Amino acid sequence: MSHGISAVYSPAKQLLCFLNWGTLLLGLLFSLLFCLPALAVCQFVADLPAVPPAAGQGRVWQAVLQDDEVQIRYIGHSTFEIETPKGVRIATDYNDNVRPFLPPTVATMNGAHSTHFSVSPDPSIEHLLYGWNPDGGPIDHDLTVQDVHIRNLQTNIRGWNGEVRRLGNSIFVFEVANLCIAHLGHLHHRLTEEDLKRLGHIDIVFAAVDNSSTLRLDSLMDVLESIGPSMVIPMHFHFAGALQAFEARARDAGYEVMRADTPKLVVTRTSLPSQKTVYVMMPGGA
């Protein structure tokens, strides 16, 4: 006896087939939603509620960060350790004098002088990103490491003799957990409109506030105003009185100035301050 198509694909079997395909499609949808890295879109200003950040509660190693959290630890000088939810650790302005306790996954460096780059980096570092091209000319980074996207914007720099070294510095931008964090490096000049377009929206800025070997305070305040971050974290304040002078200028410019109890901060987009804030962390080493 021959069987027609309607006999093979009975209504019950058709329903079962439909349910199986539906389950498969739902599984694929959930995989796309929850398994992709949480990269920030720096050109997009999210309209989310904001709560002022709290200082850390003691020096502890955080075992696991939530998907929306980023940990920032101030190591010293211009070096910060940024840790992502997936455990990627980034050391900024990695050098041979001040380093995190553990070798980072990614190290960025700048060419100002030896406190901003390493001549003997730890060989276990997976990604070593120069902020300048040792062979001359431009260098562009556009790198994704698990849940963080890293890019750079090159700027000029002054040598010790006062002459301009073209493209000797990079502003590194880290996009992670829906936050955009920029390290200005050893910035020596104001930013152009084109620079600002390439930077996009920035939530947190690490800024050198020495008022001497990088930008003078007038120029620095103009740069911060043009970028417009929610939070500025000062660095490079090794000259006597530099930090206090910057704090005074920041207050005059309408910033709330907060002093942290520890060199560590865990931040999320929803914990960004509603008022522009200078968040001061003292160097904490490893």
C-alpha positions as CSV (number, residue, x, y, z in Angstrom):
1,M,0.0,0.0,0.0
2,S,1.3,3.4,-1.0
3,H,1.2,6.3,1.5
4,G,0.3,9.8,0.5
5,I,2.1,12.9,1.9
6,S,-0.8,13.7,4.2
7,A,-0.4,10.2,5.8
8,V,3.3,10.6,6.4
9,Y,3.0,14.2,7.8
10,S,0.1,13.8,10.0
11,P,-1.2,16.9,11.9
12,A,0.4,15.6,15.2
13,K,3.7,15.2,13.5
14,Q,3.5,18.7,11.8
15,L,2.8,20.2,15.3
16,L,5.8,18.4,16.7
17,C,8.1,19.5,13.9
18,F,6.9,23.1,14.4
19,L,7.6,23.0,18.1
20,N,11.1,21.5,17.5
21,W,12.0,24.3,15.0
22,G,10.6,26.9,17.4
23,T,12.7,25.6,20.3
24,L,15.8,25.7,18.0
25,L,15.2,29.3,16.9
26,L,14.6,30.4,20.5
27,G,17.9,28.8,21.6
28,L,19.7,30.6,18.8
29,L,18.1,33.9,19.8
30,F,19.1,33.5,23.5
31,S,22.7,32.6,22.4
32,L,23.0,35.8,20.4
33,L,21.6,37.9,23.2
34,F,23.6,36.5,26.1
35,C,26.8,35.2,24.7
36,L,28.1,38.1,22.7
37,P,30.7,40.5,24.4
38,A,29.2,43.5,26.1
39,L,31.0,46.2,24.0
40,A,30.2,49.8,24.5
41,V,29.1,52.1,21.7
42,C,31.1,55.2,22.5
43,Q,29.3,57.4,20.0
44,F,26.0,56.8,21.8
45,V,25.0,58.6,25.0
46,A,22.8,56.3,27.0
47,D,19.9,57.9,28.9
48,L,20.1,55.9,32.0
49,P,19.7,56.8,35.7
50,A,22.9,57.7,37.5
51,V,24.0,57.2,41.0
52,P,27.2,58.8,42.5
53,P,30.0,56.2,42.8
54,A,31.1,55.1,46.2
55,A,34.7,54.6,47.3
56,G,36.0,51.1,47.6
57,Q,35.6,49.2,50.9
58,G,39.1,47.9,51.5
59,R,41.8,46.3,49.5
60,V,40.4,43.0,48.3
61,W,40.8,41.1,45.1
62,Q,37.5,40.8,43.4
63,A,37.0,37.2,42.2
64,V,34.3,37.8,39.7
65,L,32.9,41.0,38.2
66,Q,29.3,41.2,37.0
67,D,28.7,41.6,33.3
68,D,28.2,45.4,33.7
69,E,31.1,46.1,36.0
70,V,34.7,47.3,35.3
71,Q,37.4,47.4,38.0
72,I,39.9,50.2,37.9
73,R,43.0,50.2,40.1
74,Y,45.5,53.1,40.2
75,I,48.9,51.5,40.2
76,G,50.9,54.8,40.0
77,H,52.2,57.6,37.8
78,S,50.2,57.0,34.6
79,T,49.6,53.3,35.1
80,F,46.1,51.9,35.7
81,E,45.0,48.3,35.8
82,I,41.6,47.9,34.1
83,E,39.9,44.5,34.6
84,T,36.9,43.4,32.5
85,P,34.0,41.1,33.4
86,K,35.7,38.2,31.5
87,G,39.0,38.8,33.4
88,V,41.0,40.6,30.8
89,R,43.5,42.8,32.6
90,I,44.9,45.9,30.9
91,A,47.9,48.0,32.1
92,T,48.1,51.5,30.7
93,D,51.4,53.3,30.1
94,Y,53.1,50.0,31.1
95,N,56.7,50.6,32.1
96,D,59.7,49.2,34.0
97,N,59.3,51.2,37.2
98,V,55.6,50.9,38.3
99,R,53.8,47.7,37.3
100,P,50.7,45.7,38.5
101,F,51.4,42.7,40.6
102,L,50.3,40.3,37.9
103,P,51.4,40.6,34.2
104,P,48.5,42.1,32.2
105,T,46.7,40.5,29.3
106,V,47.1,43.8,27.4
107,A,49.7,46.5,27.9
108,T,49.6,50.0,26.3
109,M,52.6,52.2,26.2
110,N,53.5,55.8,25.2
111,G,56.7,57.3,24.0
112,A,57.2,60.3,26.2
113,H,60.0,58.9,28.4
114,S,60.9,55.8,30.3
115,T,58.1,56.0,32.9
116,H,55.6,55.5,30.1
117,F,57.0,52.5,28.2
118,S,59.0,49.3,28.9
119,V,62.2,48.2,27.3
120,S,61.8,44.7,28.9
121,P,58.1,43.9,29.0
122,D,57.0,40.7,30.6
123,P,57.1,38.0,27.9
124,S,53.7,36.6,29.0
125,I,51.8,39.7,27.9
126,E,49.6,38.6,25.0
127,H,49.1,42.1,23.4
128,L,51.7,44.8,23.6
129,L,50.3,48.0,22.1
130,Y,52.7,50.9,21.3
131,G,51.2,54.4,21.2
132,W,53.8,55.4,18.7
133,N,55.4,53.7,15.7
134,P,59.1,52.9,16.5
135,D,59.7,53.0,12.7
136,G,58.0,56.4,12.3
137,G,54.7,57.3,10.8
138,P,51.2,56.4,12.1
139,I,50.2,53.3,14.1
140,D,46.5,52.3,14.4
141,H,45.1,49.8,16.9
142,D,41.7,48.3,16.5
143,L,41.7,45.2,18.7
144,T,39.0,43.1,20.4
145,V,40.2,40.9,23.3
146,Q,37.2,38.8,24.6
147,D,34.9,41.5,26.0
148,V,36.9,44.7,25.5
149,H,37.5,46.7,22.3
150,I,40.7,48.8,22.2
151,R,41.5,51.6,19.8
152,N,43.8,54.6,19.7
153,L,44.0,58.2,18.6
154,Q,47.5,59.4,17.9
155,T,48.6,62.9,19.0
156,N,51.8,64.9,18.8
157,I,54.3,65.2,21.6
158,R,57.2,67.5,22.7
159,G,60.7,66.1,23.1
160,W,63.0,67.1,26.0
161,N,64.5,69.7,23.6
162,G,61.1,71.3,23.1
163,E,60.7,70.1,19.5
164,V,57.5,68.5,18.3
165,R,57.6,64.8,17.7
166,R,54.7,63.9,15.4
167,L,52.4,61.1,16.5
168,G,54.5,60.3,19.6
169,N,51.6,59.7,21.9
170,S,48.3,57.9,21.8
171,I,45.0,58.3,23.5
172,F,43.8,54.8,24.1
173,V,40.1,54.1,24.3
174,F,38.7,51.0,26.0
175,E,35.1,50.0,25.3
176,V,33.8,47.4,27.8
177,A,30.6,46.7,29.7
178,N,28.8,49.6,27.9
179,L,31.4,52.0,29.2
180,C,34.0,54.0,27.2
181,I,37.2,54.8,29.1
182,A,40.0,57.0,27.6
183,H,43.6,57.3,28.8
184,L,45.0,60.6,27.5
185,G,48.6,59.5,27.8
186,H,51.2,62.2,27.8
187,L,49.0,64.7,25.9
188,H,50.7,68.0,24.9
189,H,48.1,69.9,22.9
190,R,44.4,70.6,22.6
191,L,42.3,68.3,20.5
192,T,40.9,69.2,17.1
193,E,37.3,68.7,16.0
194,E,38.4,65.7,14.0
195,D,40.1,64.3,17.1
196,L,36.9,64.7,19.1
197,K,34.8,63.0,16.4
198,R,37.2,60.0,16.4
199,L,37.0,59.8,20.1
200,G,33.2,59.8,20.2
201,H,31.4,59.8,23.6
202,I,33.7,59.1,26.5
203,D,32.4,58.2,30.0
204,I,35.7,58.2,32.0
205,V,38.9,60.0,31.3
206,F,42.4,59.3,32.9
207,A,44.1,62.8,32.7
208,A,47.6,63.9,33.5
209,V,47.3,66.9,35.8
210,D,51.0,67.7,36.5
211,N,50.6,71.2,35.0
212,S,54.2,71.1,33.7
213,S,55.5,68.3,31.5
214,T,52.1,67.7,29.8
215,L,49.3,70.2,29.4
216,R,49.0,73.4,31.5
217,L,45.8,73.6,33.4
218,D,44.1,76.1,31.1
219,S,44.6,73.8,28.2
220,L,43.7,70.7,30.2
221,M,40.4,72.1,31.4
222,D,39.6,73.0,27.8
223,V,40.4,69.4,26.7
224,L,38.2,67.9,29.4
225,E,35.3,70.3,28.6
226,S,35.5,69.4,24.9
227,I,35.5,65.6,25.7
228,G,32.8,66.0,28.4
229,P,33.2,62.8,30.4
230,S,31.1,62.0,33.5
231,M,34.2,61.2,35.5
232,V,37.8,62.4,35.4
233,I,40.4,60.3,37.3
234,P,43.6,62.3,37.7
235,M,47.1,60.8,37.2
236,H,50.7,62.0,36.7
237,F,50.5,64.4,39.7
238,H,54.1,63.8,40.9
239,F,55.0,67.5,41.2
240,A,54.4,69.2,44.5
241,G,51.0,70.9,44.6
242,A,49.9,69.7,41.2
243,L,46.9,67.7,42.4
244,Q,45.7,70.4,44.7
245,A,45.9,73.0,41.9
246,F,44.0,70.8,39.6
247,E,41.3,70.1,42.2
248,A,40.8,73.8,42.8
249,R,40.5,74.5,39.0
250,A,38.1,71.6,38.7
251,R,35.8,72.9,41.4
252,D,35.8,76.3,39.7
253,A,34.7,74.6,36.5
254,G,31.8,73.0,38.2
255,Y,33.2,69.5,39.0
256,E,32.4,67.7,42.2
257,V,35.7,66.5,43.7
258,M,35.7,63.2,45.5
259,R,38.6,61.6,47.3
260,A,38.6,57.7,47.4
261,D,39.6,55.7,50.4
262,T,41.4,53.1,48.3
263,P,43.2,52.9,44.9
264,K,40.4,50.7,43.5
265,L,37.0,51.5,42.0
266,V,34.3,49.2,40.5
267,V,32.2,51.2,38.2
268,T,29.1,50.5,36.0
269,R,27.2,52.7,33.6
270,T,24.4,53.1,36.1
271,S,26.8,54.2,38.8
272,L,28.3,57.1,36.8
273,P,27.7,60.4,38.6
274,S,24.9,62.7,37.3
275,Q,27.2,65.7,38.0
276,K,30.6,65.8,36.3
277,T,33.0,64.5,38.9
278,V,36.8,64.3,39.6
279,Y,37.5,61.1,41.4
280,V,40.9,61.1,43.0
281,M,42.6,57.8,43.8
282,M,46.0,57.7,45.5
283,P,48.6,55.3,43.9
284,G,48.2,51.9,45.3
285,G,50.9,49.8,43.7
286,A,49.9,46.2,42.8
